[in-house]
Amino acid sequence: MIIKTSGIVIFEQTILEKDKLLTILTKKEGLIRAFAKGAKNFLRCNSSAFSLFCYSDFILYKTKNSYNLGEACSIKYFFDLRYNLEKLSLAEYFCELIINLSVQPQESNKILRLMLNSLHFLLEETLDKSILKSIFEIRILCASGYSPNLCCCKKCLSRKDDGFYLVSIEGCIYCKKCLYTTKNRFIELSRGTLLALRHIVSSSLEKAFYFSLSEENKRNFCKTCEEYTISCIEKKINTLVFYKQICKI
């Protein structure tokens, strides 16, 4: 079966000398692994289209158990991310989140758009990297079925904005009066953090990247998003560890 689709390469593995096994986030087929024969041959036409962080049109040959990559035509390059270690490590973190969440076909177009927008902001440096990281975390979790319930207290259904706490493992918030009813780990949310989270969860992708936070709220916001992500993934995220090490250098 021949499949024509667009997608971005989020992981590449060298096979023998000139071949690659690519992990591609596609527009319609979800996350796929495709064997690309001769992908490392620089004499091959448009070989860069088979490279990490390249958004391309692909022609795939699907068999019963695998995909083989026929041709590719590049649409957008994000290769310059490789020249900055902090940008590169953050982009690789985005890729690992996508792989860990095992993106399904029904989610893939939303997550592909999120990835392309995030890499654009990262490359152009038009958004604070820590804010961008947090937006990506929450949006990809929402698209993958881990959207937190932020509208009201889980216990009493109060909407009064006088202090809320996010219980990551439950994916919901509690007010001060009801916090005693849960024994799970919680994160205190500043008012700015709660408003930012609600904005990201409920806005269109185009609007989700645009909001402002004070420096104090920013710290609480970024910590909350990261802890919620770790709680949902439930495993060590190696690229996150590396990214945090790079940021301290």
KOLLUMMAR-518635 format. One line per 4 residues: their letters; for each residue x, y, z of N, C-alpha, C. Coordinates in steps of 0.2 Angstrom, whole numbers. Example, Ala and Ser with C-alpha at 12.3 -4.5 7.8 and 13.67 -1.06 7.14 Angstrom:
<sites>
as = 66:-28:39:62:-22:39:66:-16:39 | 64:-11:35:68:-5:36:64:0:39
</sites>
This chain:
<sites>
miik = 4:-6:0:0:0:0:4:6:0 | 3:11:-4:7:17:-5:3:23:-1 | 6:26:4:4:31:8:7:38:7 | 4:43:5:7:50:5:5:54:11
tsgi = 9:56:14:8:60:20:13:65:22 | 12:70:26:17:75:28:19:73:36 | 25:75:38:27:74:45:34:76:46 | 35:76:53:42:78:55:46:72:58
vife = 52:72:56:56:67:59:58:69:66 | 57:64:71:58:66:78:63:61:81 | 65:56:77:71:52:80:74:48:74 | 80:48:74:84:44:68:89:39:71
qtil = 89:34:68:94:28:70:98:26:64 | 104:26:64:108:24:59:108:16:58 | 107:13:52:107:6:51:112:5:46 | 117:1:48:123:0:43:126:6:42
ekdk = 128:8:36:132:14:34:128:19:31 | 123:18:27:119:23:24:112:23:25 | 109:18:29:102:18:30:100:21:37 | 94:22:37:91:25:44:84:22:45
llti = 83:21:52:77:19:54:74:26:57 | 69:29:54:66:35:56:59:34:60 | 59:38:66:52:39:69:49:46:67 | 43:45:64:40:51:61:34:53:64
ltkk = 33:59:66:26:61:68:22:63:62 | 17:59:59:14:61:53:7:65:55 | 5:67:49:-1:71:50:-8:67:51 | -8:61:48:-14:57:48:-13:50:51
egli = -7:47:50:-5:40:53:-3:40:60 | -2:45:63:1:45:70:8:44:70 | 11:41:75:18:40:75:20:34:72 | 24:34:67:27:28:63:34:27:63
rafa = 37:21:62:44:20:61:44:17:54 | 49:21:51:50:19:44:57:18:42 | 58:13:38:65:11:36:67:15:30 | 72:19:30:74:23:24:81:21:21
kgak = 80:17:16:86:15:13:90:20:9 | 97:21:11:101:26:8:100:33:10 | 97:33:16:95:40:18:101:44:20 | 107:41:22:113:44:23:118:45:17
nflr = 115:44:12:119:45:5:118:52:3 | 123:56:3:122:63:2:121:64:-6 | 122:59:-10:121:59:-17:114:58:-18 | 110:55:-13:103:54:-15:99:61:-15
cnss = 95:61:-19:91:68:-20:87:69:-14 | 88:76:-11:85:78:-6:86:74:1 | 92:72:2:93:67:7:92:71:14 | 92:77:14:91:81:20:84:80:23
afsl = 79:79:18:72:78:20:71:72:25 | 76:68:26:76:62:30:79:63:37 | 81:69:38:85:71:44:80:73:50 | 83:73:56:80:75:62:78:82:61
fcys = 72:84:64:69:90:64:67:93:57 | 66:89:52:64:91:45:57:89:44 | 53:94:42:46:93:41:46:92:33 | 43:86:31:43:84:24:37:81:22
dfil = 36:81:15:31:76:12:34:70:11 | 31:64:13:33:58:12:29:53:8 | 32:49:4:29:43:1:31:37:4 | 27:33:7:28:27:11:25:21:8
yktk = 29:16:9:26:9:6:25:5:13 | 18:4:14:16:0:20:15:-7:18 | 19:-11:22:18:-19:22:14:-21:28 | 13:-27:29:9:-29:35:12:-27:41
nsyn = 18:-27:42:21:-26:49:26:-20:49 | 27:-16:43:32:-11:43:30:-6:38 | 34:0:38:34:5:33:41:6:30 | 41:7:24:47:8:20:47:15:17
lgea = 52:19:17:51:26:15:54:26:8 | 49:29:3:51:29:-4:55:36:-5 | 51:41:-6:54:48:-7:51:53:-2 | 55:58:-2:53:64:3:55:70:0
csik = 51:75:1:52:82:-1:51:87:5 | 57:90:7:57:94:12:52:100:12 | 49:102:17:44:108:17:47:113:22 | 50:111:27:53:116:32:59:113:36
yffd = 64:116:36:70:114:40:70:118:47 | 72:114:52:74:117:59:81:115:61 | 85:114:56:92:112:57:96:116:61 | 95:123:61:98:128:65:98:127:73
lryn = 93:123:75:92:121:82:99:117:84 | 102:114:80:108:110:82:114:114:84 | 114:121:82:119:125:83:119:128:90 | 114:127:94:113:129:101:111:123:105
lekl = 115:122:110:114:115:114:108:116:118 | 106:122:121:100:122:125:94:121:120 | 94:125:115:88:124:110:87:116:108 | 93:113:106:93:107:104:90:102:109
slae = 93:103:115:91:98:120:83:99:122 | 81:105:121:73:106:123:69:103:117 | 72:104:111:68:101:105:68:93:106 | 73:90:108:74:83:109:69:81:115
yfce = 68:85:120:63:84:125:56:84:122 | 55:88:118:48:88:115:47:81:111 | 52:79:107:52:73:104:51:67:108 | 54:67:114:54:61:118:47:61:121
liin = 44:67:123:37:67:125:32:64:120 | 33:66:114:29:63:109:29:56:108 | 35:53:109:36:46:108:34:42:114 | 35:45:120:32:42:126:24:42:127
lsvq = 21:47:124:14:47:124:11:43:118 | 15:40:114:13:35:109:7:38:105 | 8:44:101:3:47:98:-1:43:93 | -8:43:93:-12:40:89:-14:44:83
pqes = -17:41:78:-19:44:72:-24:50:73 | -29:49:78:-34:54:79:-31:60:82 | -25:60:85:-22:65:89:-16:68:85 | -14:65:80:-8:67:77:-7:74:73
nkil = -13:76:70:-13:82:67:-12:88:72 | -16:87:78:-15:93:83:-8:93:86 | -5:87:87:2:87:90:7:89:85 | 6:87:79:10:90:73:11:97:73
rlml = 5:100:73:4:108:73:7:111:79 | 6:108:85:10:110:91:17:110:90 | 20:104:88:27:103:87:30:108:82 | 27:109:77:29:114:72:29:121:74
nslh = 24:123:78:24:130:81:29:131:86 | 30:126:90:35:126:96:42:126:93 | 43:123:88:50:123:85:51:130:82 | 46:133:79:47:139:76:48:144:81
flle = 45:144:87:46:149:92:53:148:95 | 55:142:96:61:140:98:67:143:94 | 66:142:87:71:144:83:72:151:82 | 66:155:82:66:162:81:67:166:88
etld = 67:162:94:68:165:100:63:171:102 | 57:170:100:52:175:101:48:173:107 | 49:168:111:46:166:117:51:164:122 | 50:165:128:54:163:133:54:155:133
ksil = 60:152:133:61:145:132:57:141:138 | 57:143:144:54:140:150:47:140:149 | 44:146:146:37:146:145:35:142:139 | 39:142:134:37:138:128:37:130:130
ksif = 42:128:134:42:121:137:36:120:141 | 34:124:145:28:123:149:21:122:145 | 21:127:140:15:127:135:15:120:131 | 21:118:129:21:112:125:19:106:129
eiri = 21:106:136:19:100:140:12:100:141 | 9:105:143:2:105:144:-3:104:138 | -1:107:132:-5:105:126:-4:98:124 | 2:95:124:2:88:122:-1:84:127
lcas = -1:85:133:-5:81:138:-12:81:137 | -15:87:135:-22:88:134:-24:84:128 | -19:85:122:-21:81:116:-21:74:117 | -17:71:122:-16:64:123:-21:61:128
gysp = -26:65:131:-31:63:135:-29:64:143 | -24:69:144:-22:70:151:-24:77:153 | -29:80:150:-31:87:152:-33:87:159 | -30:92:163:-32:93:170:-39:96:170
nlcc = -43:95:175:-49:98:177:-48:104:181 | -48:110:178:-46:116:182:-52:121:183 | -58:119:182:-63:123:182:-66:125:189 | -65:119:194:-68:120:201:-65:115:205
ckkc = -66:116:212:-63:111:216:-67:104:215 | -63:99:215:-66:92:214:-71:90:219 | -69:92:226:-74:90:231:-80:94:232 | -79:101:233:-85:105:234:-88:109:228
lsrk = -84:108:222:-86:112:216:-86:119:216 | -82:122:221:-81:129:222:-77:132:216 | -79:138:214:-76:141:209:-72:147:211 | -73:149:218:-70:155:221:-63:155:221
ddgf = -60:160:218:-53:160:216:-49:162:222 | -49:159:228:-46:161:234:-40:156:236 | -38:152:231:-32:148:233:-34:141:231 | -30:138:226:-31:131:223:-25:127:223
ylvs = -26:121:223:-20:116:223:-21:111:218 | -16:109:214:-16:104:209:-14:98:212 | -18:93:211:-16:86:213:-14:82:207 | -8:82:205:-6:79:198:-9:72:197
iegc = -8:68:201:-10:61:200:-17:60:199 | -21:65:201:-29:65:200:-31:69:194 | -26:74:192:-28:78:187:-33:83:188 | -33:86:194:-39:90:196:-36:95:202
iyck = -40:100:204:-38:105:209:-43:104:215 | -40:106:220:-44:106:227:-43:113:230 | -49:116:233:-48:122:236:-45:121:243 | -43:126:247:-40:126:253:-44:121:258
kcly = -51:122:258:-55:119:263:-55:111:262 | -55:109:256:-55:102:254:-49:99:253 | -43:102:254:-37:99:252:-36:93:257 | -38:93:263:-37:88:268:-40:81:265
ttkn = -45:81:261:-48:75:259:-44:71:254 | -38:73:252:-34:69:247:-27:68:251 | -24:62:250:-18:61:253:-12:61:248 | -14:63:242:-9:63:236:-5:70:236
rfie = 0:69:233:5:75:233:1:81:229 | 2:87:231:-1:93:228:4:98:227 | 2:103:222:6:109:221:1:115:222 | 4:120:226:0:126:227:0:130:221
lsrg = -5:132:218:-6:136:212:-6:144:214 | -2:148:211:-3:155:212:-9:157:207 | -12:162:208:-18:165:204:-16:165:197 | -10:168:196:-7:169:189:-6:162:185
tlla = -3:157:189:-2:150:186:-9:147:184 | -14:148:189:-20:145:187:-24:148:181 | -23:154:180:-26:158:175:-22:156:168 | -16:155:169:-12:153:163:-13:146:161
lrhi = -14:142:166:-16:135:164:-23:134:161 | -27:138:163:-34:138:160:-34:141:153 | -30:146:152:-29:149:146:-26:144:141 | -21:140:143:-18:135:138:-22:130:137
vsss = -26:127:142:-31:121:141:-36:123:136 | -39:129:137:-45:131:133:-45:135:127 | -39:138:126:-38:142:120:-36:138:113 | -37:141:108:-35:138:101:-27:138:102
leka = -24:134:97:-17:133:97:-14:140:96 | -17:144:91:-14:150:89:-14:155:95 | -19:155:100:-19:159:105:-15:157:112 | -14:150:112:-11:147:118:-5:150:120
fyfs = -1:152:115:6:154:116:6:162:119 | 1:165:119:1:172:120:-3:174:127 | 1:175:132:-1:177:139:5:180:142 | 4:183:148:10:186:152:9:184:159
lsee = 15:183:162:16:181:169:21:185:172 | 20:187:179:26:190:182:31:185:184 | 37:187:186:43:182:187:41:177:192 | 38:180:197:36:175:203:31:170:200
nkrn = 26:172:197:21:167:194:24:163:189 | 29:165:185:32:161:180:36:155:183 | 39:156:189:42:150:192:37:145:195 | 32:147:198:27:143:200:23:139:194
fckt = 22:143:189:19:140:183:23:134:179 | 30:136:179:34:131:175:35:125:180 | 36:126:186:37:120:191:30:116:191 | 24:119:190:18:115:190:18:111:184
ceey = 19:114:178:18:111:172:23:105:171 | 29:106:174:34:100:174:32:94:178 | 30:96:184:28:91:189:22:87:186 | 17:91:183:11:87:181:13:83:175
tisc = 18:85:171:20:81:165:24:74:168 | 28:75:173:31:69:175:26:64:178 | 21:67:182:16:63:185:12:59:179 | 11:62:174:7:58:168:11:53:165
iekk = 18:55:164:22:50:160:24:44:164 | 25:45:170:27:40:175:33:36:174 | 38:40:171:44:37:170:50:42:169 | 56:40:170:61:45:169:62:48:162
intl = 62:54:161:63:57:155:70:60:154 | 74:56:150:81:57:150:83:64:147 | 79:66:142:80:72:139:79:78:143 | 74:77:148:72:82:152:78:83:157
vfyk = 81:78:160:87:78:164:92:82:161 | 94:80:155:99:83:151:98:90:150 | 92:92:148:90:99:147:91:103:153 | 89:101:159:90:105:165:97:105:167
qick = 101:100:165:109:101:166:112:106:162 | 109:107:156:112:112:151:110:119:153 | 104:119:156:102:126:158:106:129:164 | 109:124:168:113:126:173:120:128:172
i = 122:127:165:129:128:163:130:135:162
</sites>
